Amino acid sequence: NTTSKTISLQGEPVELTAREYAMAELMIQHCDEVVTRDFLYEHLFDENDETMSNMLDVYVYKLRQKFSKGFIKTRRGQGYIVETPS
């Protein structure tokens, strides 16, 4: 729900920080598309932030813990993808 900035999984709300929500929303908006690390950095982080080296990995890990390991899939050398459930 983009109005209330909430996400539910099987009818249950998932507690997310603002950054986790922003990343999940961005990935879902680009569902079935490979999203590069650079694209995610550009849209989610302040370019002046010196601590970005592993922040993206941390947020991917947190979202996988809150949803499922298969929520965000890694495409080696390309980026990440959220696929439409079959």
C-alpha positions in Angstrom: 0.0 0.0 0.0 1.9 3.1 -1.2 -0.5 5.5 0.5 0.1 4.2 4.0 3.6 2.9 3.1 2.9 -0.6 4.4 3.5 -4.1 3.1 1.6 -7.2 4.0 2.6 -10.8 3.6 -0.2 -13.3 3.5 -2.5 -10.7 5.0 -0.2 -9.9 7.9 1.6 -6.5 8.1 5.4 -6.7 7.9 7.3 -4.2 10.1 9.8 -2.3 8.0 12.0 0.7 8.6 11.6 3.6 6.1 14.7 2.5 4.2 13.5 -1.2 4.1 10.1 0.0 2.8 11.7 2.2 0.1 13.9 -0.6 -1.1 11.0 -3.2 -1.1 8.8 -0.7 -3.0 11.4 0.0 -5.6 12.1 -3.7 -6.1 8.4 -4.5 -6.4 7.9 -1.6 -8.9 10.5 -3.2 -11.0 9.2 -6.8 -10.6 10.6 -9.3 -13.0 13.4 -6.8 -14.0 17.0 -7.1 -13.0 17.8 -4.0 -10.9 21.5 -3.1 -10.7 23.3 -2.2 -7.5 24.1 1.2 -9.0 20.4 1.8 -9.6 19.5 0.9 -6.0 22.3 3.1 -4.7 21.1 6.1 -6.8 17.5 5.8 -5.6 18.0 4.8 -2.0 21.2 6.3 -0.6 22.7 9.7 -0.2 25.7 10.0 -2.6 27.7 11.7 0.1 27.3 8.8 2.5 30.7 7.2 3.1 29.2 4.0 4.8 27.6 2.7 1.6 30.1 -0.1 1.0 27.9 -2.8 2.4 24.6 -1.0 3.2 22.9 -2.5 0.2 23.9 -6.0 1.2 22.6 -5.4 4.8 19.2 -4.2 3.5 18.9 -7.1 1.0 19.6 -9.5 4.0 17.0 -7.8 6.2 14.3 -7.9 3.6 15.1 -11.6 2.9 14.7 -12.3 6.6 11.4 -10.4 6.8 9.8 -11.9 3.7 11.7 -15.0 2.6 15.1 -15.9 1.2 13.5 -16.1 -2.3 12.0 -12.6 -2.2 15.0 -10.9 -3.7 17.1 -13.1 -5.9 20.7 -12.3 -6.8 21.7 -12.4 -10.4 25.5 -12.7 -10.2 27.3 -9.9 -12.1 23.9 -8.2 -12.9 22.0 -7.2 -9.8 18.9 -8.3 -8.0 15.4 -9.3 -9.1 12.0 -9.8 -7.5 10.0 -12.3 -9.6 6.3 -12.6 -9.8 5.1 -15.6 -7.8 4.0 -18.4 -10.1 
